[in-house]
């Protein structure tokens, strides 16, 4: 079937297109969740282990600032998140681009290696700047491992059930965050802030590397098979269809396309950016806000846990929902729910309302977070999907780099509550941008082709 918007003159015959390019079955890589359930399960385990490493940090590191290094400044305390986000965002871009050329598995292994110095440096750190340096290594680890594990799952399932696949990935990761945080809390209460939590992180890293090095297999070939399928279904000229996959555009051209030319991708990138403002507020500002209101650390942990667990467990049904009704509604609704939950949290002093606000934010995250990734997968050609995901994640995790510093500056000048209200406003504006710019991208429901198909010069190599 010809691509939407093509004219009869542009359509070579089906038989010619079929002869011009081999089918995925001929290549030997069948796409689908059921067909690749074992490898999909292995990469889900890998994502869970990636989440455990960041969960250890979220619980064990913030108390270290005050108790081991005497840090009391809000802005200085949250600086470790900005360091983490800055390097993670850049490495998302690098890893995504490299994975299109060299595959996913090797980059995953490099990512696990970068987690080792992170744990070792914190165990022996004597100053807070050393902890910040350690978070640079963690940022590389998270960028290389989580980006590759989600890209591998998208490779395996193909265009069908893509939302479900990303939902499972992100759910596994944030369940891992919760498990890592819970385990780190037990270790801190029994053995202190160091070294026990980071020995746990090292053990998880070794396990993840063994799974990656052993039963997990390379998946980039599945992406190339899907690219062949798109060649056939789009009925491109025979000379183009004879290749196994389309050449990837230059990085600068691809970044311009994702960030400006395609209005849906522009909307998605900014939504991911401000999404991380919200997560930074929960990770760094909620504990400070609640502690100043006399709330016990146990209740703070439960409240933040409600947000994380609702988010984590909700991503599987949210991804499946987007496969049924499309991406646009869940993403936009989820963004507004994040802003509404945060507003409810900061506008009241009632404990019940705080829990409701945290749960509402978790639901919003579950609806928006995995489906933003799935939207990029919908639009990108499989031949340069890794690079496109890397650019989106550069924008998204750039929110980790900018958000804590911007909101921390507001908190230092006007208080933590003012910083949280600023977060409400920014996320609300992000939702309005989605309403105006985001078009439906699900391959089964979109009414127009991706912009790069109408303007191939935007992604020309």
VENDALIN-V14715 format. One record per run of one state. SS is the DSSP state (A for helix, B for strand, O for the rest). FROM is the first residue (numbers start at 0). LEN is the number of residues. If there is no record, write none. Layout:
ss:SS from:FROM len:LEN
ss:SS from:FROM len:LEN
This chain:
ss:O from:0 len:7
ss:A from:7 len:3
ss:O from:10 len:3
ss:A from:13 len:7
ss:O from:20 len:3
ss:A from:23 len:4
ss:O from:27 len:9
ss:A from:36 len:24
ss:O from:60 len:1
ss:A from:61 len:8
ss:O from:69 len:4
ss:A from:73 len:4
ss:O from:77 len:1
ss:A from:78 len:24
ss:O from:102 len:2
ss:A from:104 len:20
ss:O from:124 len:3
ss:A from:127 len:30
ss:O from:157 len:4
ss:A from:161 len:30
ss:O from:191 len:4
ss:A from:195 len:18
ss:O from:213 len:6
ss:A from:219 len:15
ss:O from:234 len:3
ss:A from:237 len:4
ss:O from:241 len:9
ss:A from:250 len:11
ss:O from:261 len:1
ss:A from:262 len:29
ss:O from:291 len:5
ss:A from:296 len:29
ss:O from:325 len:2
ss:A from:327 len:20
ss:O from:347 len:3
ss:A from:350 len:29
ss:O from:379 len:2
ss:A from:381 len:33
ss:O from:414 len:1
ss:A from:415 len:22
ss:O from:437 len:13
ss:A from:450 len:4
ss:O from:454 len:1
ss:A from:455 len:4
ss:O from:459 len:2
